[in-house]
Structure formats: C-alpha cells, structure tokens
Amino acid sequence: MMSEHMDNLILHIQELASLATTESAYVSKPLLDYILHWLTLDNNDKKAEIHVLKTALMDGLDVNFIGTQWEAEWLANNKVCNCKACDVARKCIAEIEQIGDNRWR
C-alpha cells in the first residue's frame, strides 16, 4: 500500500514540476528547486526526506498573492489559492499523510 502512495506522490510531484513552466500556475522557486532535487533521489532517500518535502509543499501553499495576476481570486477565496499547482500540492500532502499513516500499520 505504501508503494502505491509513493508512486502517486512521485507522479504528482512530476506534475507539479511541469506546472512550474506554465503561466497558469504558480510554483515558488524554493519549492521548485526542492522538488526537482527530491525527484533525483533514490527511493530510500525520497522516503527519508518525505517530511522535508511535506514542509516545502505546505510552505508553498497559499502564499501571498498581493500584486500578482492571482490576487483577486486569492482574496475572493479567503486567501486560499485554487490554482492547479496548489491543488496538486494538496494531493501530494494527502499522499504523504497516507504514507505516514501506513508506516505504522
């Protein structure tokens, strides 16, 4: 079960990295740098750094969009960003939480 969640996580992280090259989604440079690094790790190192990945994803969510093209939508959504990148980041966080939950079973 854990490998299924890890496989899904890797796919979502790859999707997030590809979204960074579009103008329809926002991925911060620190988050992009980290996820590109994380993708190069072997599976054991990916698992070892999963808590760092989760922190980076959470730090990249719902950043302050004042002065950007997303400001009006962000404010209308109570400062929650619903762009594709944030949606994918939330999926990644959910997979990480499943991996954590399954680790103790």
N, C-alpha and C positions, 0 to 999 in steps of 0.2 A: 504494500500500500504506500509506503513512504516513497519508493522509487517512482510511482505514478505521480505523486505530488511534486517530486523533484523534477521529473520530466516536464510536467505542466509549468512549473516555475521557470525552468530554462527557456521554454517556448515563449512565455510571457515576457521574460527579460529580453530575449532577442527581439520581440515585437516592440518593446519599449525603446530599445536602442535604434531600431529602424524608424520609429516615430520621431526621434530626435532630429532627423534630417528633413522633416516636413515643417511647413509653416502653420499647419492646422493643429499642432500640439506643442506644448512647452515641456521640455526636459531640461532641468538646470545643468550647467556644465559640471559641477561637482558630482551630481548623480550620474550623469552620462559617463564621466571618467571612471567612476567606481564600477558601474555595471559592465562597462567594457573590460575592465580589469577582471571582474568576477567571472565573466564568461570564459576567460583564458585559463582559469584554474582547473585542476583535475577535480574529479567528483569528491574526493575526500576533503580537499581544501575548500571546495564550494560549501560542503556541509559544515566545515569548521568555521567558516566566515558568514554563515547564514544570519547570525544575529547582527553583524555589521551591515549586511545587505538590507535587513529589515529596517534598521535605524536610518540608513541612507534613503530608503524609499519613503519612510514616514516624514523625514526632513524635507523631502522634495514635494510632498503633497500640499496643495492649497497654499502655496506661497503667496506673498503679497503681490497682487497683480495691478496695483495702482499705477497708472501711467502706461499700461500696455493695451494691446488690442482686446484683451480678455477682461478688462476692468469692469465694464457694465454687467456682463454676465456673472462674473465672480461676486460682485456686490449683490446682485439680484438673487443669487443662490446662497445668501448668508455666508459669504466668503468661503464657499466650497466650490472648487473647480470641477467641472464635469467634462473637461476635455478628454480626448481619447487616451492621452498619456496618463492622466490621473486615474482614469478608470482601469487601465492596465496595471498601474502601480497598486491599486487596491486589490486587484486579482492576485498579484504577486504576494502581497501581505497576507491574504487569505490562505494561499498555498503554504507559505512559511508557517503560519499558525497551525495548519493541518500537519505539517511535518513535525513541528514541536509537540503537538498532541499525540501523534503516533509514536514518537520516540520512546515514550514511557509505557506503551502497551506491550 
